[in-house]
Amino acid sequence: MFALLALSAVGCNRNRNRPTPSPGPRAAAPAAPRALVAPVEDEAAELINPLRAVSPYPDTAAGLRAMFTELARASAAGDHEQVERLEEQLRLDDDRFALVFTFEGNRQLHGAVVPPARGRLEEKLARLRALGPGAAVTVTGATGDELADGASHGFDPRIAAVRAALRPAVRYFRVEVRGAAGAEVFEPVAFAGGRWVWLAEPWDAVPPTAPVVPGVPPSRAR
């Protein structure tokens, strides 16, 4: 009897002195939330970055006038950082070109218009800088449907060469910045993909055409 009691006491003491086992599998549980942090941050960056390209100037004639008034001011003042920000707003790219021209128009004009557009924009901004302070900005506009009647509506008459490639519902603008040293014209300009874009005078990419009789709408590639 005494031997059994002694063995029982030893067993109890061993159980008391045995360290409590650590929950091995549970220790890894906090790692799961940490593993989700990076993808969430990357996803947020993907959403925020495109928004940086959205224009603070609304898609109206007044918004476009305000943008070019600021561009003229920054150019005359030598504010290169602001000019670069606004140049980025106006820069032509593949997606926005496709948004303002018909499918067939994009196919025919893209290769001749988009690649050299950046260099041409820099040249125009250099001439804008030479106009001096206090330049006045005039904006006129018309939809692609309105331009289809053959009238220039204040644009360069050569716009008739590409009128069939213009999307009917898109509004195109002509911007004239006039200063003491002359004037610089940007046309056409359109609001596409969240910002204003200069379309780099696409009529230069096509050969001259025969005069159009006003009032006779051309056939249109949709």
PyMOL CGO cylinders between C-alpha atoms (Angstrom):
from pymol import cmd
from pymol.cgo import CYLINDER

trace = [
    CYLINDER, 0.00, 0.00, 0.00, 2.76, 2.41, 0.96, 0.3, 1, 1, 1, 1, 1, 1,
    CYLINDER, 2.76, 2.41, 0.96, 4.55, 1.62, -2.31, 0.3, 1, 1, 1, 1, 1, 1,
    CYLINDER, 4.55, 1.62, -2.31, 1.46, 2.43, -4.39, 0.3, 1, 1, 1, 1, 1, 1,
    CYLINDER, 1.46, 2.43, -4.39, 0.96, 5.74, -2.57, 0.3, 1, 1, 1, 1, 1, 1,
    CYLINDER, 0.96, 5.74, -2.57, 4.60, 6.67, -3.17, 0.3, 1, 1, 1, 1, 1, 1,
    CYLINDER, 4.60, 6.67, -3.17, 4.37, 5.95, -6.90, 0.3, 1, 1, 1, 1, 1, 1,
    CYLINDER, 4.37, 5.95, -6.90, 1.16, 7.99, -7.15, 0.3, 1, 1, 1, 1, 1, 1,
    CYLINDER, 1.16, 7.99, -7.15, 2.79, 10.96, -5.41, 0.3, 1, 1, 1, 1, 1, 1,
    CYLINDER, 2.79, 10.96, -5.41, 5.75, 10.82, -7.80, 0.3, 1, 1, 1, 1, 1, 1,
    CYLINDER, 5.75, 10.82, -7.80, 3.39, 10.78, -10.80, 0.3, 1, 1, 1, 1, 1, 1,
    CYLINDER, 3.39, 10.78, -10.80, 1.48, 13.81, -9.54, 0.3, 1, 1, 1, 1, 1, 1,
    CYLINDER, 1.48, 13.81, -9.54, 4.68, 15.74, -8.93, 0.3, 1, 1, 1, 1, 1, 1,
    CYLINDER, 4.68, 15.74, -8.93, 5.85, 14.97, -12.44, 0.3, 1, 1, 1, 1, 1, 1,
    CYLINDER, 5.85, 14.97, -12.44, 2.60, 16.27, -13.91, 0.3, 1, 1, 1, 1, 1, 1,
    CYLINDER, 2.60, 16.27, -13.91, 2.89, 19.48, -11.86, 0.3, 1, 1, 1, 1, 1, 1,
    CYLINDER, 2.89, 19.48, -11.86, 6.51, 20.05, -12.91, 0.3, 1, 1, 1, 1, 1, 1,
    CYLINDER, 6.51, 20.05, -12.91, 5.90, 19.33, -16.61, 0.3, 1, 1, 1, 1, 1, 1,
    CYLINDER, 5.90, 19.33, -16.61, 5.94, 22.62, -18.61, 0.3, 1, 1, 1, 1, 1, 1,
    CYLINDER, 5.94, 22.62, -18.61, 2.76, 23.63, -20.33, 0.3, 1, 1, 1, 1, 1, 1,
    CYLINDER, 2.76, 23.63, -20.33, 3.13, 22.86, -24.04, 0.3, 1, 1, 1, 1, 1, 1,
    CYLINDER, 3.13, 22.86, -24.04, 3.05, 25.94, -26.29, 0.3, 1, 1, 1, 1, 1, 1,
    CYLINDER, 3.05, 25.94, -26.29, 0.27, 25.98, -28.89, 0.3, 1, 1, 1, 1, 1, 1,
    CYLINDER, 0.27, 25.98, -28.89, 2.48, 25.37, -31.91, 0.3, 1, 1, 1, 1, 1, 1,
    CYLINDER, 2.48, 25.37, -31.91, -0.10, 25.66, -34.68, 0.3, 1, 1, 1, 1, 1, 1,
    CYLINDER, -0.10, 25.66, -34.68, -1.78, 28.71, -33.08, 0.3, 1, 1, 1, 1, 1, 1,
    CYLINDER, -1.78, 28.71, -33.08, 1.47, 30.69, -32.99, 0.3, 1, 1, 1, 1, 1, 1,
    CYLINDER, 1.47, 30.69, -32.99, 1.43, 30.93, -36.79, 0.3, 1, 1, 1, 1, 1, 1,
    CYLINDER, 1.43, 30.93, -36.79, -2.09, 32.40, -36.88, 0.3, 1, 1, 1, 1, 1, 1,
    CYLINDER, -2.09, 32.40, -36.88, -1.06, 36.10, -36.52, 0.3, 1, 1, 1, 1, 1, 1,
    CYLINDER, -1.06, 36.10, -36.52, 1.08, 35.75, -39.68, 0.3, 1, 1, 1, 1, 1, 1,
    CYLINDER, 1.08, 35.75, -39.68, -2.00, 35.42, -41.88, 0.3, 1, 1, 1, 1, 1, 1,
    CYLINDER, -2.00, 35.42, -41.88, -3.17, 39.06, -41.54, 0.3, 1, 1, 1, 1, 1, 1,
    CYLINDER, -3.17, 39.06, -41.54, 0.40, 40.32, -42.13, 0.3, 1, 1, 1, 1, 1, 1,
    CYLINDER, 0.40, 40.32, -42.13, 0.57, 38.40, -45.38, 0.3, 1, 1, 1, 1, 1, 1,
    CYLINDER, 0.57, 38.40, -45.38, -2.45, 40.36, -46.68, 0.3, 1, 1, 1, 1, 1, 1,
    CYLINDER, -2.45, 40.36, -46.68, -0.97, 43.81, -46.08, 0.3, 1, 1, 1, 1, 1, 1,
    CYLINDER, -0.97, 43.81, -46.08, 1.23, 44.06, -49.17, 0.3, 1, 1, 1, 1, 1, 1,
    CYLINDER, 1.23, 44.06, -49.17, -1.43, 43.08, -51.71, 0.3, 1, 1, 1, 1, 1, 1,
    CYLINDER, -1.43, 43.08, -51.71, -3.89, 45.54, -50.19, 0.3, 1, 1, 1, 1, 1, 1,
    CYLINDER, -3.89, 45.54, -50.19, -1.34, 48.38, -50.40, 0.3, 1, 1, 1, 1, 1, 1,
    CYLINDER, -1.34, 48.38, -50.40, -0.46, 47.47, -53.99, 0.3, 1, 1, 1, 1, 1, 1,
    CYLINDER, -0.46, 47.47, -53.99, -4.12, 47.41, -54.96, 0.3, 1, 1, 1, 1, 1, 1,
    CYLINDER, -4.12, 47.41, -54.96, -4.64, 50.85, -53.43, 0.3, 1, 1, 1, 1, 1, 1,
    CYLINDER, -4.64, 50.85, -53.43, -1.65, 52.20, -55.36, 0.3, 1, 1, 1, 1, 1, 1,
    CYLINDER, -1.65, 52.20, -55.36, -3.07, 50.84, -58.58, 0.3, 1, 1, 1, 1, 1, 1,
    CYLINDER, -3.07, 50.84, -58.58, -6.29, 52.74, -57.92, 0.3, 1, 1, 1, 1, 1, 1,
    CYLINDER, -6.29, 52.74, -57.92, -4.63, 55.98, -56.85, 0.3, 1, 1, 1, 1, 1, 1,
    CYLINDER, -4.63, 55.98, -56.85, -1.96, 56.32, -59.56, 0.3, 1, 1, 1, 1, 1, 1,
    CYLINDER, -1.96, 56.32, -59.56, -4.39, 56.67, -62.49, 0.3, 1, 1, 1, 1, 1, 1,
    CYLINDER, -4.39, 56.67, -62.49, -6.29, 59.34, -60.55, 0.3, 1, 1, 1, 1, 1, 1,
    CYLINDER, -6.29, 59.34, -60.55, -3.18, 61.53, -60.59, 0.3, 1, 1, 1, 1, 1, 1,
    CYLINDER, -3.18, 61.53, -60.59, -3.70, 61.95, -64.32, 0.3, 1, 1, 1, 1, 1, 1,
    CYLINDER, -3.70, 61.95, -64.32, -7.25, 63.28, -63.88, 0.3, 1, 1, 1, 1, 1, 1,
    CYLINDER, -7.25, 63.28, -63.88, -7.49, 66.95, -64.78, 0.3, 1, 1, 1, 1, 1, 1,
    CYLINDER, -7.49, 66.95, -64.78, -8.49, 69.46, -62.09, 0.3, 1, 1, 1, 1, 1, 1,
    CYLINDER, -8.49, 69.46, -62.09, -9.98, 71.53, -64.93, 0.3, 1, 1, 1, 1, 1, 1,
    CYLINDER, -9.98, 71.53, -64.93, -13.54, 70.43, -65.83, 0.3, 1, 1, 1, 1, 1, 1,
    CYLINDER, -13.54, 70.43, -65.83, -14.65, 69.24, -69.26, 0.3, 1, 1, 1, 1, 1, 1,
    CYLINDER, -14.65, 69.24, -69.26, -16.18, 72.57, -70.29, 0.3, 1, 1, 1, 1, 1, 1,
    CYLINDER, -16.18, 72.57, -70.29, -15.03, 75.53, -72.36, 0.3, 1, 1, 1, 1, 1, 1,
    CYLINDER, -15.03, 75.53, -72.36, -14.58, 77.48, -69.10, 0.3, 1, 1, 1, 1, 1, 1,
    CYLINDER, -14.58, 77.48, -69.10, -12.45, 74.69, -67.64, 0.3, 1, 1, 1, 1, 1, 1,
    CYLINDER, -12.45, 74.69, -67.64, -10.25, 74.59, -70.73, 0.3, 1, 1, 1, 1, 1, 1,
    CYLINDER, -10.25, 74.59, -70.73, -9.91, 78.39, -70.73, 0.3, 1, 1, 1, 1, 1, 1,
    CYLINDER, -9.91, 78.39, -70.73, -8.83, 78.32, -67.08, 0.3, 1, 1, 1, 1, 1, 1,
    CYLINDER, -8.83, 78.32, -67.08, -6.24, 75.65, -67.83, 0.3, 1, 1, 1, 1, 1, 1,
    CYLINDER, -6.24, 75.65, -67.83, -4.65, 77.56, -70.71, 0.3, 1, 1, 1, 1, 1, 1,
    CYLINDER, -4.65, 77.56, -70.71, -4.77, 80.84, -68.78, 0.3, 1, 1, 1, 1, 1, 1,
    CYLINDER, -4.77, 80.84, -68.78, -2.71, 79.15, -66.07, 0.3, 1, 1, 1, 1, 1, 1,
    CYLINDER, -2.71, 79.15, -66.07, -0.43, 77.57, -68.66, 0.3, 1, 1, 1, 1, 1, 1,
    CYLINDER, -0.43, 77.57, -68.66, 0.23, 80.96, -70.27, 0.3, 1, 1, 1, 1, 1, 1,
    CYLINDER, 0.23, 80.96, -70.27, 0.90, 82.53, -66.87, 0.3, 1, 1, 1, 1, 1, 1,
    CYLINDER, 0.90, 82.53, -66.87, 3.29, 79.77, -65.81, 0.3, 1, 1, 1, 1, 1, 1,
    CYLINDER, 3.29, 79.77, -65.81, 5.10, 79.90, -69.16, 0.3, 1, 1, 1, 1, 1, 1,
    CYLINDER, 5.10, 79.90, -69.16, 5.63, 83.66, -68.99, 0.3, 1, 1, 1, 1, 1, 1,
    CYLINDER, 5.63, 83.66, -68.99, 6.76, 83.45, -65.36, 0.3, 1, 1, 1, 1, 1, 1,
    CYLINDER, 6.76, 83.45, -65.36, 9.25, 80.66, -66.03, 0.3, 1, 1, 1, 1, 1, 1,
    CYLINDER, 9.25, 80.66, -66.03, 7.41, 78.33, -63.65, 0.3, 1, 1, 1, 1, 1, 1,
    CYLINDER, 7.41, 78.33, -63.65, 8.81, 75.18, -65.23, 0.3, 1, 1, 1, 1, 1, 1,
    CYLINDER, 8.81, 75.18, -65.23, 7.30, 72.77, -62.70, 0.3, 1, 1, 1, 1, 1, 1,
    CYLINDER, 7.30, 72.77, -62.70, 3.78, 74.04, -63.34, 0.3, 1, 1, 1, 1, 1, 1,
    CYLINDER, 3.78, 74.04, -63.34, 4.32, 74.02, -67.11, 0.3, 1, 1, 1, 1, 1, 1,
    CYLINDER, 4.32, 74.02, -67.11, 5.47, 70.40, -66.89, 0.3, 1, 1, 1, 1, 1, 1,
    CYLINDER, 5.47, 70.40, -66.89, 2.38, 69.46, -64.86, 0.3, 1, 1, 1, 1, 1, 1,
    CYLINDER, 2.38, 69.46, -64.86, 0.09, 71.06, -67.41, 0.3, 1, 1, 1, 1, 1, 1,
    CYLINDER, 0.09, 71.06, -67.41, 2.04, 69.59, -70.33, 0.3, 1, 1, 1, 1, 1, 1,
    CYLINDER, 2.04, 69.59, -70.33, 1.44, 66.17, -68.82, 0.3, 1, 1, 1, 1, 1, 1,
    CYLINDER, 1.44, 66.17, -68.82, -2.28, 66.97, -68.85, 0.3, 1, 1, 1, 1, 1, 1,
    CYLINDER, -2.28, 66.97, -68.85, -2.21, 67.82, -72.55, 0.3, 1, 1, 1, 1, 1, 1,
    CYLINDER, -2.21, 67.82, -72.55, 0.04, 64.99, -73.70, 0.3, 1, 1, 1, 1, 1, 1,
    CYLINDER, 0.04, 64.99, -73.70, -1.40, 62.67, -76.32, 0.3, 1, 1, 1, 1, 1, 1,
    CYLINDER, -1.40, 62.67, -76.32, -1.35, 58.89, -75.81, 0.3, 1, 1, 1, 1, 1, 1,
    CYLINDER, -1.35, 58.89, -75.81, -2.73, 55.83, -77.55, 0.3, 1, 1, 1, 1, 1, 1,
    CYLINDER, -2.73, 55.83, -77.55, -5.81, 55.34, -75.35, 0.3, 1, 1, 1, 1, 1, 1,
    CYLINDER, -5.81, 55.34, -75.35, -7.04, 58.91, -75.49, 0.3, 1, 1, 1, 1, 1, 1,
    CYLINDER, -7.04, 58.91, -75.49, -6.46, 59.17, -79.22, 0.3, 1, 1, 1, 1, 1, 1,
    CYLINDER, -6.46, 59.17, -79.22, -8.70, 56.14, -79.69, 0.3, 1, 1, 1, 1, 1, 1,
    CYLINDER, -8.70, 56.14, -79.69, -11.40, 57.71, -77.51, 0.3, 1, 1, 1, 1, 1, 1,
    CYLINDER, -11.40, 57.71, -77.51, -11.87, 60.79, -79.70, 0.3, 1, 1, 1, 1, 1, 1,
    CYLINDER, -11.87, 60.79, -79.70, -11.58, 59.23, -83.16, 0.3, 1, 1, 1, 1, 1, 1,
    CYLINDER, -11.58, 59.23, -83.16, -13.69, 56.55, -84.77, 0.3, 1, 1, 1, 1, 1, 1,
    CYLINDER, -13.69, 56.55, -84.77, -12.25, 53.05, -84.99, 0.3, 1, 1, 1, 1, 1, 1,
    CYLINDER, -12.25, 53.05, -84.99, -11.31, 53.55, -88.64, 0.3, 1, 1, 1, 1, 1, 1,
    CYLINDER, -11.31, 53.55, -88.64, -10.01, 57.05, -87.98, 0.3, 1, 1, 1, 1, 1, 1,
    CYLINDER, -10.01, 57.05, -87.98, -7.78, 55.77, -85.20, 0.3, 1, 1, 1, 1, 1, 1,
    CYLINDER, -7.78, 55.77, -85.20, -6.44, 53.02, -87.46, 0.3, 1, 1, 1, 1, 1, 1,
    CYLINDER, -6.44, 53.02, -87.46, -5.62, 55.44, -90.27, 0.3, 1, 1, 1, 1, 1, 1,
    CYLINDER, -5.62, 55.44, -90.27, -4.22, 58.37, -88.28, 0.3, 1, 1, 1, 1, 1, 1,
    CYLINDER, -4.22, 58.37, -88.28, -2.63, 56.97, -85.14, 0.3, 1, 1, 1, 1, 1, 1,
    CYLINDER, -2.63, 56.97, -85.14, 0.77, 56.05, -86.54, 0.3, 1, 1, 1, 1, 1, 1,
    CYLINDER, 0.77, 56.05, -86.54, 1.33, 59.43, -88.15, 0.3, 1, 1, 1, 1, 1, 1,
    CYLINDER, 1.33, 59.43, -88.15, -0.08, 61.61, -85.35, 0.3, 1, 1, 1, 1, 1, 1,
    CYLINDER, -0.08, 61.61, -85.35, 0.65, 60.11, -81.93, 0.3, 1, 1, 1, 1, 1, 1,
    CYLINDER, 0.65, 60.11, -81.93, 4.41, 59.31, -82.04, 0.3, 1, 1, 1, 1, 1, 1,
    CYLINDER, 4.41, 59.31, -82.04, 5.59, 62.84, -82.97, 0.3, 1, 1, 1, 1, 1, 1,
    CYLINDER, 5.59, 62.84, -82.97, 2.96, 64.61, -80.85, 0.3, 1, 1, 1, 1, 1, 1,
    CYLINDER, 2.96, 64.61, -80.85, 5.13, 64.95, -77.74, 0.3, 1, 1, 1, 1, 1, 1,
    CYLINDER, 5.13, 64.95, -77.74, 7.93, 66.76, -79.56, 0.3, 1, 1, 1, 1, 1, 1,
    CYLINDER, 7.93, 66.76, -79.56, 5.45, 69.03, -81.32, 0.3, 1, 1, 1, 1, 1, 1,
    CYLINDER, 5.45, 69.03, -81.32, 3.79, 69.91, -78.01, 0.3, 1, 1, 1, 1, 1, 1,
    CYLINDER, 3.79, 69.91, -78.01, 7.14, 70.92, -76.51, 0.3, 1, 1, 1, 1, 1, 1,
    CYLINDER, 7.14, 70.92, -76.51, 7.77, 73.19, -79.50, 0.3, 1, 1, 1, 1, 1, 1,
    CYLINDER, 7.77, 73.19, -79.50, 4.39, 74.86, -79.09, 0.3, 1, 1, 1, 1, 1, 1,
    CYLINDER, 4.39, 74.86, -79.09, 4.97, 75.40, -75.38, 0.3, 1, 1, 1, 1, 1, 1,
    CYLINDER, 4.97, 75.40, -75.38, 8.31, 77.04, -76.15, 0.3, 1, 1, 1, 1, 1, 1,
    CYLINDER, 8.31, 77.04, -76.15, 6.53, 79.48, -78.49, 0.3, 1, 1, 1, 1, 1, 1,
    CYLINDER, 6.53, 79.48, -78.49, 3.87, 80.04, -75.84, 0.3, 1, 1, 1, 1, 1, 1,
    CYLINDER, 3.87, 80.04, -75.84, 6.57, 81.10, -73.40, 0.3, 1, 1, 1, 1, 1, 1,
    CYLINDER, 6.57, 81.10, -73.40, 7.71, 83.76, -75.86, 0.3, 1, 1, 1, 1, 1, 1,
    CYLINDER, 7.71, 83.76, -75.86, 4.29, 85.48, -75.89, 0.3, 1, 1, 1, 1, 1, 1,
    CYLINDER, 4.29, 85.48, -75.89, 5.03, 87.25, -72.64, 0.3, 1, 1, 1, 1, 1, 1,
    CYLINDER, 5.03, 87.25, -72.64, 2.81, 87.96, -69.61, 0.3, 1, 1, 1, 1, 1, 1,
    CYLINDER, 2.81, 87.96, -69.61, -0.86, 88.86, -69.68, 0.3, 1, 1, 1, 1, 1, 1,
    CYLINDER, -0.86, 88.86, -69.68, -1.88, 86.63, -72.58, 0.3, 1, 1, 1, 1, 1, 1,
    CYLINDER, -1.88, 86.63, -72.58, -5.61, 86.36, -73.34, 0.3, 1, 1, 1, 1, 1, 1,
    CYLINDER, -5.61, 86.36, -73.34, -7.20, 82.97, -74.02, 0.3, 1, 1, 1, 1, 1, 1,
    CYLINDER, -7.20, 82.97, -74.02, -10.09, 82.41, -76.47, 0.3, 1, 1, 1, 1, 1, 1,
    CYLINDER, -10.09, 82.41, -76.47, -11.86, 79.04, -76.73, 0.3, 1, 1, 1, 1, 1, 1,
    CYLINDER, -11.86, 79.04, -76.73, -14.29, 77.92, -79.43, 0.3, 1, 1, 1, 1, 1, 1,
    CYLINDER, -14.29, 77.92, -79.43, -15.77, 74.45, -79.85, 0.3, 1, 1, 1, 1, 1, 1,
    CYLINDER, -15.77, 74.45, -79.85, -17.97, 72.18, -81.92, 0.3, 1, 1, 1, 1, 1, 1,
    CYLINDER, -17.97, 72.18, -81.92, -18.99, 68.53, -81.81, 0.3, 1, 1, 1, 1, 1, 1,
    CYLINDER, -18.99, 68.53, -81.81, -17.84, 66.04, -84.39, 0.3, 1, 1, 1, 1, 1, 1,
    CYLINDER, -17.84, 66.04, -84.39, -21.42, 65.95, -85.67, 0.3, 1, 1, 1, 1, 1, 1,
    CYLINDER, -21.42, 65.95, -85.67, -21.44, 69.73, -86.17, 0.3, 1, 1, 1, 1, 1, 1,
    CYLINDER, -21.44, 69.73, -86.17, -18.12, 69.61, -88.00, 0.3, 1, 1, 1, 1, 1, 1,
    CYLINDER, -18.12, 69.61, -88.00, -19.51, 66.97, -90.37, 0.3, 1, 1, 1, 1, 1, 1,
    CYLINDER, -19.51, 66.97, -90.37, -21.41, 69.60, -92.38, 0.3, 1, 1, 1, 1, 1, 1,
    CYLINDER, -21.41, 69.60, -92.38, -18.17, 70.78, -93.97, 0.3, 1, 1, 1, 1, 1, 1,
    CYLINDER, -18.17, 70.78, -93.97, -17.98, 74.15, -92.17, 0.3, 1, 1, 1, 1, 1, 1,
    CYLINDER, -17.98, 74.15, -92.17, -14.87, 74.85, -90.12, 0.3, 1, 1, 1, 1, 1, 1,
    CYLINDER, -14.87, 74.85, -90.12, -16.77, 76.41, -87.15, 0.3, 1, 1, 1, 1, 1, 1,
    CYLINDER, -16.77, 76.41, -87.15, -13.74, 78.57, -86.33, 0.3, 1, 1, 1, 1, 1, 1,
    CYLINDER, -13.74, 78.57, -86.33, -11.21, 75.74, -86.68, 0.3, 1, 1, 1, 1, 1, 1,
    CYLINDER, -11.21, 75.74, -86.68, -8.42, 75.52, -89.23, 0.3, 1, 1, 1, 1, 1, 1,
    CYLINDER, -8.42, 75.52, -89.23, -10.24, 74.73, -92.51, 0.3, 1, 1, 1, 1, 1, 1,
    CYLINDER, -10.24, 74.73, -92.51, -8.00, 71.70, -92.92, 0.3, 1, 1, 1, 1, 1, 1,
    CYLINDER, -8.00, 71.70, -92.92, -10.06, 69.96, -90.25, 0.3, 1, 1, 1, 1, 1, 1,
    CYLINDER, -10.06, 69.96, -90.25, -12.33, 68.96, -93.14, 0.3, 1, 1, 1, 1, 1, 1,
    CYLINDER, -12.33, 68.96, -93.14, -9.70, 66.35, -94.07, 0.3, 1, 1, 1, 1, 1, 1,
    CYLINDER, -9.70, 66.35, -94.07, -10.41, 64.37, -90.87, 0.3, 1, 1, 1, 1, 1, 1,
    CYLINDER, -10.41, 64.37, -90.87, -14.04, 65.25, -90.15, 0.3, 1, 1, 1, 1, 1, 1,
    CYLINDER, -14.04, 65.25, -90.15, -15.24, 61.74, -91.05, 0.3, 1, 1, 1, 1, 1, 1,
    CYLINDER, -15.24, 61.74, -91.05, -12.88, 60.33, -88.41, 0.3, 1, 1, 1, 1, 1, 1,
    CYLINDER, -12.88, 60.33, -88.41, -14.22, 62.51, -85.57, 0.3, 1, 1, 1, 1, 1, 1,
    CYLINDER, -14.22, 62.51, -85.57, -16.64, 60.93, -83.12, 0.3, 1, 1, 1, 1, 1, 1,
    CYLINDER, -16.64, 60.93, -83.12, -20.04, 62.65, -83.50, 0.3, 1, 1, 1, 1, 1, 1,
    CYLINDER, -20.04, 62.65, -83.50, -20.74, 63.18, -79.79, 0.3, 1, 1, 1, 1, 1, 1,
    CYLINDER, -20.74, 63.18, -79.79, -17.24, 64.36, -78.77, 0.3, 1, 1, 1, 1, 1, 1,
    CYLINDER, -17.24, 64.36, -78.77, -16.77, 68.13, -78.48, 0.3, 1, 1, 1, 1, 1, 1,
    CYLINDER, -16.77, 68.13, -78.48, -13.56, 69.46, -80.00, 0.3, 1, 1, 1, 1, 1, 1,
    CYLINDER, -13.56, 69.46, -80.00, -12.06, 72.83, -79.09, 0.3, 1, 1, 1, 1, 1, 1,
    CYLINDER, -12.06, 72.83, -79.09, -9.78, 75.43, -80.59, 0.3, 1, 1, 1, 1, 1, 1,
    CYLINDER, -9.78, 75.43, -80.59, -7.68, 77.42, -78.11, 0.3, 1, 1, 1, 1, 1, 1,
    CYLINDER, -7.68, 77.42, -78.11, -5.97, 80.67, -79.07, 0.3, 1, 1, 1, 1, 1, 1,
    CYLINDER, -5.97, 80.67, -79.07, -3.50, 82.22, -76.64, 0.3, 1, 1, 1, 1, 1, 1,
    CYLINDER, -3.50, 82.22, -76.64, -2.73, 85.80, -77.71, 0.3, 1, 1, 1, 1, 1, 1,
    CYLINDER, -2.73, 85.80, -77.71, -0.04, 87.94, -76.13, 0.3, 1, 1, 1, 1, 1, 1,
    CYLINDER, -0.04, 87.94, -76.13, 2.03, 91.01, -76.90, 0.3, 1, 1, 1, 1, 1, 1,
    CYLINDER, 2.03, 91.01, -76.90, 4.36, 88.98, -79.15, 0.3, 1, 1, 1, 1, 1, 1,
    CYLINDER, 4.36, 88.98, -79.15, 1.65, 87.28, -81.20, 0.3, 1, 1, 1, 1, 1, 1,
    CYLINDER, 1.65, 87.28, -81.20, -0.54, 84.20, -80.78, 0.3, 1, 1, 1, 1, 1, 1,
    CYLINDER, -0.54, 84.20, -80.78, -0.25, 80.44, -80.42, 0.3, 1, 1, 1, 1, 1, 1,
    CYLINDER, -0.25, 80.44, -80.42, -3.11, 78.11, -81.36, 0.3, 1, 1, 1, 1, 1, 1,
    CYLINDER, -3.11, 78.11, -81.36, -3.84, 74.62, -80.01, 0.3, 1, 1, 1, 1, 1, 1,
    CYLINDER, -3.84, 74.62, -80.01, -6.38, 72.61, -82.01, 0.3, 1, 1, 1, 1, 1, 1,
    CYLINDER, -6.38, 72.61, -82.01, -8.18, 70.41, -81.71, 0.3, 1, 1, 1, 1, 1, 1,
    CYLINDER, -8.18, 70.41, -81.71, -8.28, 69.84, -77.97, 0.3, 1, 1, 1, 1, 1, 1,
    CYLINDER, -8.28, 69.84, -77.97, -10.70, 67.35, -76.41, 0.3, 1, 1, 1, 1, 1, 1,
    CYLINDER, -10.70, 67.35, -76.41, -11.52, 65.95, -72.98, 0.3, 1, 1, 1, 1, 1, 1,
    CYLINDER, -11.52, 65.95, -72.98, -10.82, 62.21, -72.96, 0.3, 1, 1, 1, 1, 1, 1,
    CYLINDER, -10.82, 62.21, -72.96, -10.08, 59.64, -70.28, 0.3, 1, 1, 1, 1, 1, 1,
    CYLINDER, -10.08, 59.64, -70.28, -10.32, 62.12, -67.43, 0.3, 1, 1, 1, 1, 1, 1,
    CYLINDER, -10.32, 62.12, -67.43, -8.18, 64.94, -68.80, 0.3, 1, 1, 1, 1, 1, 1,
    CYLINDER, -8.18, 64.94, -68.80, -7.67, 67.41, -71.63, 0.3, 1, 1, 1, 1, 1, 1,
    CYLINDER, -7.67, 67.41, -71.63, -5.54, 66.33, -74.55, 0.3, 1, 1, 1, 1, 1, 1,
    CYLINDER, -5.54, 66.33, -74.55, -4.12, 68.17, -77.56, 0.3, 1, 1, 1, 1, 1, 1,
    CYLINDER, -4.12, 68.17, -77.56, -4.73, 66.16, -80.73, 0.3, 1, 1, 1, 1, 1, 1,
    CYLINDER, -4.73, 66.16, -80.73, -1.74, 67.51, -82.64, 0.3, 1, 1, 1, 1, 1, 1,
    CYLINDER, -1.74, 67.51, -82.64, -3.45, 68.82, -85.79, 0.3, 1, 1, 1, 1, 1, 1,
    CYLINDER, -3.45, 68.82, -85.79, -4.25, 65.40, -87.29, 0.3, 1, 1, 1, 1, 1, 1,
    CYLINDER, -4.25, 65.40, -87.29, -5.07, 66.85, -90.71, 0.3, 1, 1, 1, 1, 1, 1,
    CYLINDER, -5.07, 66.85, -90.71, -1.32, 67.15, -91.33, 0.3, 1, 1, 1, 1, 1, 1,
    CYLINDER, -1.32, 67.15, -91.33, -1.27, 63.33, -91.53, 0.3, 1, 1, 1, 1, 1, 1,
    CYLINDER, -1.27, 63.33, -91.53, -3.54, 63.13, -94.58, 0.3, 1, 1, 1, 1, 1, 1,
    CYLINDER, -3.54, 63.13, -94.58, -3.15, 64.56, -98.09, 0.3, 1, 1, 1, 1, 1, 1,
    CYLINDER, -3.15, 64.56, -98.09, -5.26, 67.57, -99.08, 0.3, 1, 1, 1, 1, 1, 1,
    CYLINDER, -5.26, 67.57, -99.08, -8.78, 66.75, -100.24, 0.3, 1, 1, 1, 1, 1, 1,
    CYLINDER, -8.78, 66.75, -100.24, -11.17, 68.38, -102.67, 0.3, 1, 1, 1, 1, 1, 1,
    CYLINDER, -11.17, 68.38, -102.67, -13.33, 71.22, -101.29, 0.3, 1, 1, 1, 1, 1, 1,
    CYLINDER, -13.33, 71.22, -101.29, -16.46, 70.08, -99.48, 0.3, 1, 1, 1, 1, 1, 1,
    CYLINDER, -16.46, 70.08, -99.48, -19.87, 71.51, -100.34, 0.3, 1, 1, 1, 1, 1, 1,
    CYLINDER, -19.87, 71.51, -100.34, -21.38, 72.89, -97.09, 0.3, 1, 1, 1, 1, 1, 1,
    CYLINDER, -21.38, 72.89, -97.09, -24.59, 71.20, -96.02, 0.3, 1, 1, 1, 1, 1, 1,
    CYLINDER, -24.59, 71.20, -96.02, -23.69, 67.80, -97.49, 0.3, 1, 1, 1, 1, 1, 1,
    CYLINDER, -23.69, 67.80, -97.49, -22.68, 65.47, -94.63, 0.3, 1, 1, 1, 1, 1, 1,
    CYLINDER, -22.68, 65.47, -94.63, -19.93, 63.03, -95.59, 0.3, 1, 1, 1, 1, 1, 1,
    CYLINDER, -19.93, 63.03, -95.59, -20.20, 59.29, -95.04, 0.3, 1, 1, 1, 1, 1, 1,
    CYLINDER, -20.20, 59.29, -95.04, -18.93, 58.44, -91.59, 0.3, 1, 1, 1, 1, 1, 1,
    CYLINDER, -18.93, 58.44, -91.59, -16.94, 55.44, -90.40, 0.3, 1, 1, 1, 1, 1, 1,
    CYLINDER, -16.94, 55.44, -90.40, -18.37, 54.42, -87.04, 0.3, 1, 1, 1, 1, 1, 1,
]
cmd.load_cgo(trace, "trace")
